Amino acid sequence: MGVFSEFVQTATLHQVSDRFKSMMYNLKKGVRVYKAELQWWSSRMMEPPMTYNLKKKFLSGLPHHLKAKMIDDGASPDLSGLN
């Protein structure tokens, strides 16, 4: 942990967490890119979110019409994967 604290600043860790929290779906990039970016940022967090929270964040960032369609098709954070 000593080497880690020498090279990784606290601000950097907060930036990664803030970036993950602020991620939103982008119509031009699409759902696949949104999912990939969420997974990328979460993998760089000191304490990555639990799978359920990652799925919940994914669904909460989608526009209502997409979220409604996914939920109608049976998607939910506790039952569905991010495949």
MOURMO-V452488 format. One line per field, one symbol per residue. ss: DSSP state (2 for helix, 1 for strand, 0 for the rest). phi: phi as a letter, one per 40 degrees, with the letter a starting at -180 (. if undefined). psi: psi as a letter, one per 20 degrees, with the letter a starting at -180 (. if undefined). Layout:
BEGIN
ss: ???
phi: ???
psi: ???
END
This chain:
BEGIN
ss: 02222220022222222222220000000222222222222220000000222222222220022222222200000000000
phi: .ccdccbbcddccccccccccccbcbdccgcccdccccccccccccbdccddcccccdcccccdccccccccchcadcbbccc
psi: hggghhhoqhhghhggghgghipqpohhhrgggggggghghhiiqgnqqqgghggggghhiqqghggggghhjjpqhihqrk.
END
